[in-house]
Amino acid sequence: MIRVLVADDEALVRAGLRLLLQTAPDITVVGEAEDGRAAVEACVQVAPDVVLLDVQMPGLDGVGAARELSALPVPPRILMLTTFDAETHLLPALRAGAHGFLLKDAQPSQVLDAVRNTAAGHHALAPEAVNHLVARAAAEPASAVPPRLPSLTPREREVLAALADGLSNAQIGRRLGLRVPTVKAHVSRIMEKLHCESRVQAGLLAMRAGLSGPHPLSSFRGPT
């Protein structure tokens, strides 16, 4: 059972999400919060698997809450929901540790799938979000390479490039002739060396460094 906490400053939205999530036999709502501070406090108490966080909330907003939740000893998976412009909030949310980003006009099935994928360790990005990431990375000069990138080994750079091309761990293994556990170990070391909170962030670094193919992240689904 996937344990979910819903955080939104609108009671009607919280009620709608609760009703939707409770239609799924594998999802249960363990708490609600009306702002970011209450969401952090509730997570400490009930330890949900996934938190649905509204971006715009009074006091501590969703991005600030995501940053604090990511710092917990056992952080939950974070799925951001918003009616606002994805381009404005996407990168700050991902940098704060969010694992998914959906617009509130997403179809009910998309929300349920996003909760399941996020809980399973994948990243759930709305198509609009993926398009923005690709466009943003394509506009970045290849010279904007973070200083930590040279710390990667040649094999880790190959794995990073494949990761940025949207490949799963199994697909990376087939491309490079590696076993999936080996790929997972490489990905973990890459994220540690680059100080990345997610595969998306690592992929963006690779795209800025010119390590990815012509359509990076366009088929991103997260690890398998």
MARZATI-850108 format. One record per atom (N, C-alpha, C, O, CB): x, y, z; residue in three letters. Coordinates in pm, whole numbers, plus 50000, padded with zeros to 5 digits. Glycine has a CB too. Layout:
XYZALA;...
This chain:
500844988050000MET;500005000050000MET;500885012550000MET;501785013850083MET;499055000050122MET;500615021649908ILE;501365034249898ILE;500695044549988ILE;499525047749969ILE;501445039349749ILE;501435049650085ARG;500905059150182ARG;501205073450135ARG;502355077050114ARG;501515056650324ARG;500135081350117VAL;500255094550056VAL;499765105450152VAL;498775103650221VAL;499455095149924VAL;500485116550154LEU;500045128550224LEU;499765139350120LEU;500565141350029LEU;501105133450328LEU;498635146250133VAL;498225156550038VAL;498375170250102VAL;497815172650209VAL;496755154349991VAL;499125179150038ALA;499345192650089ALA;498905202949986ALA;499495204049879ALA;500815194750127ALA;497855210450019ASP;497335220849931ASP;496565230650017ASP;495895226550111ASP;496425214849817ASP;496665243649987ASP;495985253450070ASP;494495254450040ASP;493785261450112ASP;496625266950052ASP;494005247749938GLU;492575247849906GLU;491945234749953GLU;492305223949908GLU;492355249849753GLU;490975236150045ALA;490315224250101ALA;489615216149993ALA;489585203850001ALA;489305228350208ALA;489065222749893LEU;488355215649787LEU;489315207049705LEU;488985195849667LEU;487625225549696LEU;490495212349679VAL;491495204649605VAL;491945192549685VAL;492085181649631VAL;492705213549569VAL;492185194549815ARG;492585183349900ARG;491505172449901ARG;491815160549893ARG;492865188150044ARG;490255176749910ALA;489165167049913ALA;489075159449781ALA;488855147349780ALA;487825174049942ALA;489255166649670GLY;489205160049540GLY;490325149949522GLY;490115138949471GLY;489255170349429GLY;491535153749565LEU;492665144449554LEU;492475132349644LEU;492795121049605LEU;493975151649590LEU;491945134649763ARG;491695123349854ARG;490705113549791ARG;490925101449793ARG;491165128349990ARG;489625118849735LEU;488625110149673LEU;489225102349557LEU;488955090449540LEU;487415118349625LEU;490045109249476LEU;490675102649363LEU;491625091649409LEU;491565080349360LEU;491435112749277LEU;492495094849503LEU;493485085149547LEU;492845073149615LEU;493365062049606LEU;494465091749642LEU;491715075349682GLN;491065064349752GLN;490335054749659GLN;489865044249702GLN;490115069649854GLN;490235058549530THR;489655049149433THR;490635038249395THR;490255027949340THR;489195056549308THR;491925040449425ALA;492965030749389ALA;493135020649502ALA;493275024649618ALA;494305037849358ALA;493125007749470PRO;493244997649575PRO;494614997049641PRO;494764991349749PRO;492914984249518PRO;495625002949576ASP;496985002149628ASP;497475015249688ASP;498665016549718ASP;497914997849519ASP;496575025149706ILE;496965038249759ILE;496045041849875ILE;494835039749869ILE;496895049049647ILE;496635047349981THR;495855052250093THR;496355066050133THR;497565068550132THR;495925042450211THR;495445074950169VAL;495795088350214VAL;495945088250365VAL;495005084950437VAL;494725098850170VAL;497135091750414VAL;497405090950558VAL;497405104650625VAL;497555105550747VAL;498735084250581VAL;497225115250547GLY;497195128450609GLY;497005139550508GLY;497155137450387GLY;498455130750687GLY;496665151450559GLU;496505163350477GLU;497195175050545GLU;497415174850667GLU;495005166450453GLU;497545185250466ALA;498155197350520ALA;497735209050433ALA;497565207650312ALA;499705196050526ALA;497575220750496GLU;497105232350422GLU;498225242150387GLU;497975252250321GLU;496055239450501GLU;499445239250429ASP;500575247450389ASP;501865239250403ASP;501845228050452ASP;500655260550474ASP;502965245050358GLY;504215237750357GLY;504715233950495GLY;505215222850515GLY;505245245550289GLY;504585243150591ARG;505055240150726ARG;504275228550786ARG;504855219550847ARG;504945252550815ARG;502955228750768ALA;502125217850819ALA;502455204750749ALA;502375194050809ALA;500645221150803ALA;502835205550621ALA;503185193450547ALA;504435187050605ALA;504495174950622ALA;503395196750398ALA;505445195250635VAL;506685189950692VAL;506395183550828VAL;506875172450856VAL;507755201150706VAL;505625190450912GLU;505315185051044GLU;504515172151035GLU;504745162851111GLU;504545195451126GLU;503565171550939ALA;502755159550923ALA;503605147850875ALA;503385136450916ALA;501605162050825ALA;504565150650788CYS;505425139950737CYS;506285133950849CYS;506535121950850CYS;506335145250624CYS;506725142250940VAL;507495137151053VAL;506645127751137VAL;507145117951192VAL;508025148751139VAL;505345130651147GLN;504455122751231GLN;504005109851163GLN;504015099251226GLN;503245130951268GLN;503615110551034VAL;502985098850971VAL;503895091750872VAL;503565080750827VAL;501735103050901VAL;505035097650835ALA;506025091450746ALA;505395085650620ALA;505425073450600ALA;506765080450819ALA;504815094050533PRO;504225088950409PRO;505295084450309PRO;506455088350319PRO;503345099750346PRO;504875076450214ASP;505775072450106ASP;505905083650003ASP;506985086149950ASP;505285059550039ASP;504765090249975VAL;504715100749873VAL;503975112749930VAL;502975111250000VAL;504035095649743VAL;504475124749900VAL;503785137049936VAL;503385144249808VAL;504215147149723VAL;504685146150025VAL;502095147149796LEU;501605155549688LEU;501645169949737LEU;500885173649827LEU;500145151449642LEU;502525178049680LEU;502775191649728LEU;502315201949626LEU;502755201749510LEU;504255193649759LEU;501445211049668ASP;501125222449585ASP;502325231849585ASP;502995233349687ASP;499835229749636ASP;502605238049472VAL;503755247149464VAL;503495259949540VAL;504335264349619VAL;504085250249318VAL;502335266149518GLN;502015278949579GLN;501145276949702GLN;499965273449690GLN;501315288249478GLN;501735279049821MET;500995278249947MET;501465289550037MET;502605294050024MET;501185264450015MET;500625294150130PRO;501035304950220PRO;502125300350315PRO;502265288450344PRO;499835310150299PRO;502895310050364GLY;503985306550455GLY;505095299550380GLY;505675305150287GLY;503475297750570GLY;505395287350419LEU;506385279250350LEU;505765273250225LEU;504835265150235LEU;506945268050444LEU;506265277050108ASP;505655272049984ASP;506125257949953ASP;506905252050028ASP;505985281449867ASP;505645252549840GLY;505955238749806GLY;507425236149784GLY;507935225749824GLY;505205234749685GLY;508125245549720VAL;509545243849694VAL;510325243749826VAL;511215235449845VAL;510065254949601VAL;509985252949915GLY;510645253250045GLY;510355240650125GLY;511235235250192GLY;510215265350124GLY;509105235950119ALA;508735223650189ALA;509495211750131ALA;509955203150205ALA;507215221250180ALA;509625211349998ALA;510345200349935ALA;511795200149982ALA;512365189450004ALA;510295201549782ALA;512375211749996ARG;513775212550042ARG;513905207050184ARG;514855199750213ARG;514275227250036ARG;512955210450272GLU;513025205450409GLU;512705190550416GLU;513315183250494GLU;512065213150498GLU;511755186050335LEU;511405171850335LEU;512575163350286LEU;512795152350335LEU;510175169350248LEU;513305168550188SER;514445161150134SER;515555159650236SER;516395150650224SER;514975168050009SER;515565168350337ALA;516605167850439ALA;516245158850557ALA;517055157050647ALA;516895181850489ALA;515045153150557LEU;514645144250666LEU;515485131450664LEU;515965127450558LEU;513145140750655LEU;515675125050779PRO;516445112550783PRO;515925101950686PRO;516705095050621PRO;516445106950923PRO;514605100750677VAL;513985091750580VAL;513015100250497VAL;511825100750528VAL;513235079550651VAL;513505106750393PRO;512645115950317PRO;511605108650234PRO;511865097750183PRO;513495124650227PRO;510425114550221PRO;509415108650132PRO;509725111949987PRO;510555120649959PRO;507995113650170PRO;509075105149898ARG;509115109049757ARG;508185120949740ARG;507125121449803ARG;508705097149662ARG;508545130349656ILE;507815143049645ILE;507285144949504ILE;508045144549406ILE;508715154849685ILE;505975146949494LEU;505325149349365LEU;504655162949371LEU;503715165049449LEU;504295138149332LEU;505135172349288MET;504605185949288MET;503395186949195MET;503385181549085MET;505685195949245MET;502375194049242LEU;501175196849164LEU;500945211949160LEU;501075218649262LEU;499935189449223LEU;500615217149042THR;500405231549032THR;499525234948913THR;499475227548815THR;501725238849021THR;498835246248923THR;498095251748810THR;498925262848745THR;498515268548644THR;496715257248855THR;500085265748802PHE;500895276848754PHE;501825272448642PHE;501965260648613PHE;501685282848868PHE;502455282148580ASP;503365280048469ASP;504485270448509ASP;505265273248600ASP;503955293348421ASP;504555259148440ALA;505565249048473ALA;506975254548458ALA;507865250648534ALA;505405236748384ALA;507205263548362GLU;508545268448338GLU;509075276448457GLU;510285276648483GLU;508575277048212GLU;508185283048530THR;508605291348642THR;509045282948762THR;509975286648832THR;507495300548683THR;508365271748785HIS;508555264148908HIS;509295250948889HIS;509735244948987HIS;507235261548970HIS;509455246448766LEU;509985233048743LEU;511395231248799LEU;511605222648884LEU;509985230048596LEU;512345239148753LEU;513725237248795LEU;513925239748945LEU;514635232049010LEU;514625246348716LEU;513335250349002PRO;513465251849148PRO;512925239849225PRO;513505235849326PRO;512745264449194PRO;511815234149178ALA;511235222549247ALA;512165210449236ALA;512365203349335ALA;509865219149188ALA;512715208049118LEU;513615196649101LEU;514885198549183LEU;515395189149243LEU;513965194848953LEU;515395210749185ARG;516605213449263ARG;516355211949413ARG;517275209149490ARG;517135227449232ARG;515095213949453ALA;514745212549595ALA;514535197949633ALA;514355194949751ALA;513505220449627ALA;514565188949535GLY;514435174849566GLY;513165168249520GLY;512925156549552GLY;514555172949709GLY;512325175449443ALA;511085169449393ALA;511405158249295ALA;512375158949220ALA;510195180149326ALA;510565147849296HIS;510755136349208HIS;509755136049093HIS;509865127749003HIS;510655123649287HIS;508775145049095GLY;507785145448990GLY;507125159048984GLY;507165166649081GLY;506745134549010GLY;506515161948870PHE;505925175048849PHE;504755173548754PHE;504935170148637PHE;506965185248795PHE;503535176148805LEU;502335174948723LEU;501495187548735LEU;501485194148840LEU;501505162548765LEU;500785190848628LEU;499825201748634LEU;498515196548692LEU;498185184748678LEU;499595207748494LEU;497765205448757LYS;496535201148823LYS;495435197448725LYS;494425191548765LYS;496045211948913LYS;495595200748597ASP;494595196448500ASP;494945182848438ASP;494365178948337ASP;494465206948390ASP;495895175848500ALA;496225162348452ALA;495025153148469ALA;494195155048558ALA;497455156748528ALA;494945143148384GLN;493875133348393GLN;494025125248522GLN;495155123148568GLN;493875123948269GLN;492915120748582PRO;493005112748704PRO;493945100848692PRO;494695097848784PRO;491635107748743PRO;493915094048578SER;494795082548559SER;496265086848560SER;497125079348606SER;494475075448427SER;496555098948509GLN;497925103748510GLN;498395106548653GLN;499555103848686GLN;498035116448426GLN;497515111848736VAL;497875114548875VAL;498165101448947VAL;499165100349019VAL;496755122348947VAL;497295091448929LEU;497495078548995LEU;498775071848947LEU;499545066449027LEU;496295069248970LEU;499015072348817ASP;500245066448764ASP;501475073748817ASP;502495067448847ASP;500245066748610ASP;501365087048829ALA;502495094748879ALA;502805091149024ALA;503975090149062ALA;502215109748867ALA;501775089249106VAL;501985085249245VAL;502665071649250VAL;503615069749327VAL;500645084849323VAL;502195062249169ARG;502775048749169ARG;504225049249122ARG;505105043049183ARG;501955039249080ARG;504495056449013ASN;505855057148960ASN;506805064049057ASN;507945059849075ASN;505855064448825ASN;506305074749121THR;507135081749218THR;507465072949337THR;508605072549383THR;506445094449264THR;506455065849386ALA;506675056749499ALA;507645045549463ALA;508375040649549ALA;505345050749546ALA;507655041549337ALA;508515030649293ALA;509955035049268ALA;510805026849234ALA;507955024449167ALA;510215047949285GLY;511585052749267GLY;511845059249134GLY;512985062949104GLY;512515041649284GLY;510815060749052HIS;510975067248923HIS;510695082248936HIS;510365087149044HIS;510035060848818HIS;510835089348825HIS;510475103348819HIS;509275105048727HIS;509235099448618HIS;511665111948771HIS;508315112748772ALA;507095114948695ALA;507045129448651ALA;506815138448732ALA;505825111248779ALA;507265131748524LEU;507275145248470LEU;506175146848367LEU;506045138648275LEU;508655148548409LEU;505385157348382ALA;504375160448282ALA;505045162948149ALA;506185167748145ALA;503515172648325ALA;504365159848038PRO;504965162347906PRO;505445176647891PRO;506495179047831PRO;503975159247796PRO;504685186247945GLU;505105200247937GLU;506435202348007GLU;507265210347963GLU;504035209347997GLU;506625195248117ALA;507865196648192ALA;509045190948115ALA;510115197048111ALA;507745189748327ALA;508855179348053VAL;509925173347974VAL;510315182547858VAL;511495184647832VAL;509505159447921VAL;509305187947790ASN;509575196847678ASN;510375209047723ASN;511285213547654ASN;508265201347611ASN;510035214247840HIS;510755225947889HIS;512195222347924HIS;513115230047895HIS;510045231748012HIS;512405210647986LEU;513755206648021LEU;514625205147896LEU;515775209547894LEU;513735193448099LEU;514065199047793VAL;514825197147669VAL;515155210547607VAL;516295212747565VAL;514045188647570VAL;514175219647600ALA;514405232647541ALA;515405240747623ALA;516265247547567ALA;513095240347529ALA;515295239947754ARG;516205247547841ARG;517635242547825ARG;518565250447814ARG;515755246347989ARG;517795229247824ALA;519145223647812ALA;519735226447675ALA;520935228847663ALA;519115208647837ALA;518895226147572ALA;519385228747437ALA;519865243047422ALA;520755245847341ALA;518295225847334ALA;519285252247500ALA;519665266247491ALA;520925269447572ALA;521535280047554ALA;518535274947539ALA;521305260347660GLU;522485262547743GLU;523755260147661GLU;523815250347586GLU;522465253447868GLU;524755268647672PRO;526015266147602PRO;526725253947657PRO;526725251647778PRO;526925278347611PRO;527325246247570ALA;528035234147614ALA;529185237247708ALA;529665228547780ALA;528545226447495ALA;529635249747706SER;530755253447792SER;530345254747938SER;531195255248027SER;531365266447744SER;529015255147964ALA;528535256748101ALA;528595243348174ALA;527575238048218ALA;527105262248103ALA;529805238148187VAL;530025225048248VAL;530395226848394VAL;531325234248425VAL;531125217048172VAL;529695220248485PRO;530035221648626PRO;531425216048655PRO;531845206448590PRO;529005214548714PRO;532135221748749PRO;533505217448777PRO;533585203148827PRO;534665197048821PRO;534135226548877PRO;532475197448877ARG;532515183748931ARG;532515173148821ARG;532855161548847ARG;531335181549023ARG;532145176748698LEU;532035166848592LEU;533355159748563LEU;533345147648541LEU;531535173448466LEU;534495166648561PRO;535765159648535PRO;536105149048638PRO;536995140848614PRO;536885169548529PRO;535425148848753SER;535725138748855SER;535175125048817SER;535515115148882SER;535155142948988SER;534345124348713LEU;533785111548671LEU;534815103448593LEU;535645108948522LEU;532535113748586LEU;534745090348609THR;535585081448530THR;535035080648388THR;533885084548366THR;535655067248594THR;535815075848290PRO;535305074348154PRO;534025065948149PRO;533095069348075PRO;536375068048065PRO;533955055048225ARG;532745046748226ARG;531555054348284ARG;530435053348234ARG;532985033848306ARG;531805062048391GLU;530715069848450GLU;530205080348354GLU;529015083448352GLU;531185076348581GLU;531085085948274ARG;530645095748174ARG;529775089048068ARG;528815095048019ARG;531865102648108ARG;530115076748032GLU;529285069347936GLU;527895066647995GLU;526885068047927GLU;529965056147897GLU;527875062648121VAL;526595060048187VAL;525775072948198VAL;524565072848175VAL;526805053848327VAL;526435083848232LEU;525755096748243LEU;525155100948109LEU;524025105748105LEU;526715107448293LEU;525895099148002ALA;525385102647870ALA;524155094247835ALA;523175099347781ALA;526475100747763ALA;524215081247866ALA;523065072647838ALA;521875076447926ALA;520735075847881ALA;523435057947861ALA;522145080248049LEU;521085084548140LEU;520385096948085LEU;519165097948090LEU;521655087348281LEU;521165106448033ALA;520605118647977ALA;519805116047850ALA;518925123947815ALA;521705128647948ALA;520105105047782ASP;519345101447662ASP;518005094947698ASP;517265090547610ASP;520155092147574ASP;517705094247829GLY;516415088947870GLY;516365074047886GLY;515275068347890GLY;515405093047775GLY;517515067447896LEU;517535052847905LEU;517345048148048LEU;517815054548142LEU;518845047447849LEU;516635037048064SER;516505030748194SER;517805023448228SER;518695022348144SER;515295020948196SER;517895018648350ASN;519095011248388ASN;519294998948300ASN;520414995848261ASN;519005007048534ASN;518184991948270ALA;518294980148185ALA;518774983848045ALA;519594976747986ALA;516944972948176ALA;518274995047991GLN;518694999347857GLN;520145003947857GLN;520875001347762GLN;517785010647807GLN;520555010647964ILE;521965014647974ILE;522855002347977ILE;523905001947914ILE;522205023348100ILE;522414992148051GLY;523184979748057GLY;523354973447921GLY;524434968747887GLY;522514970048151GLY;522284973247842ARG;522364967347708ARG;523274975647617ARG;524034970047538ARG;520964966147645ARG;523194988947629ARG;524024997447544ARG;525504995547575ARG;526334994947484ARG;523645012147563ARG;525844994547704LEU;527244994447745LEU;527764980647781LEU;528934979047818LEU;527435003547862LEU;526904970447771GLY;527344956947805GLY;527584955047953GLY;528544948247992GLY;528584953647730GLY;526734960948037LEU;526874960248181LEU;525654953448244LEU;524554953948189LEU;527084974248241LEU;525854947248360ARG;524754941748435ARG;524004953148505ARG;524604963348539ARG;525244931248538ARG;522694951348525VAL;521884961848586VAL;522404966048724VAL;522444978048750VAL;520434957148598VAL;522794956848813PRO;523354961248941PRO;524584970148925PRO;524804979349003PRO;523704949349026PRO;525394967148822THR;526564975348796THR;526164989348751THR;526754999348793THR;527464968848691THR;525144989948666VAL;524645002948620VAL;524125011048739VAL;524415022948752VAL;523515001148514VAL;523355004548826LYS;522815011448943LYS;523945017049030LYS;523835028149082LYS;521925001949026LYS;525005009349045ALA;526135014049125ALA;526785026249060ALA;527135035849128ALA;527175002749142ALA;526935025748927HIS;527505037348856HIS;526625049648874HIS;527125060448902HIS;527675034148706HIS;525295047948858VAL;524375059248871VAL;524465065249011VAL;524465077449026VAL;522925054848841VAL;524535056849112SER;524645061849250SER;525915069949270SER;525895080549333SER;524615050149350SER;527025064849215ARG;528295072249229ARG;528255085349152ARG;528775095549198ARG;529465063649181ARG;527635085149034ILE;527535097348953ILE;526755108049029ILE;527175119649037ILE;526855094348818ILE;525605104249085MET;524775113849156MET;525485119149280MET;525325130849317MET;523435107549195MET;526265110449345GLU;527015114749462GLU;528125124649423GLU;528305134849489GLU;527615102749534GLU;528845121449316LYS;529935130249273LYS;529435143749223LYS;530065154049246LYS;530745123449164LYS;528285143549154LEU;527755155949097LEU;526845163449193LEU;526345174249161LEU;526995152848970LEU;526635157649313HIS;525755163749413HIS;524345165649357HIS;523725176149377HIS;526315177349460HIS;523855155649288CYS;522525156149228CYS;521525148549315CYS;521845138149372CYS;522545150249086CYS;520305153949325GLU;519255147449402GLU;518455137649317GLU;517725129449372GLU;518335157749463GLU;518575138449185SER;517755130049098SER;518475127248967SER;519455133848932SER;516405136649071SER;517985117248897ARG;518515113948764ARG;518265125348667ARG;519075127648576ARG;517875101048710ARG;517155132548684VAL;516855143948597VAL;517945154548610VAL;518425159748509VAL;515485149948631VAL;518325157748732GLN;519375167748751GLN;520685163248689GLN;521375171148625GLN;519565170548900GLN;521025150548708ALA;522265145348647ALA;522175145948495ALA;523155149348429ALA;522535130848693ALA;521005142648441GLY;520835143148297GLY;520985157248243GLY;521555159248135GLY;519485137748260GLY;520485167048317LEU;520625180948274LEU;522095185148268LEU;522505192248177LEU;519855190248369LEU;522885180748365LEU;524305183948364LEU;524975177948240LEU;525815184248176LEU;524995178748492LEU;524585165548207ALA;525165159148089ALA;524785166547962ALA;525605168047871ALA;524715144648081ALA;523525171047956MET;523075178347838MET;523845191347821MET;524215195047710MET;521565181147846MET;524085198347933ARG;524825210947925ARG;526275208547883ARG;526915217147821ARG;524785218248060ARG;526795196747917ALA;528165193347883ALA;528285187647742ALA;529385184547697ALA;528725183647982ALA;527165186247673GLY;527205180847538GLY;527425165847533GLY;527905160747432GLY;528265187647460GLY;527085158547641LEU;527325144147645LEU;526155135947591LEU;526305124047567LEU;527615139847786LEU;524985142247570SER;523785134747534SER;523535135347385SER;524175142847311SER;522575139947609SER;522555127247342GLY;522175126647202GLY;521305138347163GLY;521145147747240GLY;521465113647173GLY;520715138047041PRO;519965149346990PRO;518635151547059PRO;518105162647054PRO;519735147746845PRO;518075141147127HIS;516775142747191HIS;516825137547334HIS;516065128547368HIS;515695135447111HIS;517695142947419PRO;517845138047554PRO;516585140347638PRO;515885150247620PRO;519025144747620PRO;516325131047728LEU;515215131847823LEU;513855130947759LEU;512855130847831LEU;515315144447901LEU;513735130347626SER;512425130147565SER;511655117547595SER;510435117447585SER;512555131747419SER;512365106847633SER;511675094347668SER;511975090547813SER;511935078747848SER;512105082947574SER;512275100547897PHE;512685097548034PHE;511555091048112PHE;510435096148116PHE;513155110148106PHE;511865079748175ARG;510885072648255ARG;511395069848395ARG;510605065948482ARG;510505059748189ARG;512685071748420GLY;513235068548551GLY;513825054648553GLY;513785047548452GLY;512165069848658GLY;514385050548667PRO;515105037948676PRO;514185025948669PRO;513015026748706PRO;515915037448802PRO;514725014748622THR;514015002048624THR;514934991548680THR;514554979948692THR;513514998148484THR;
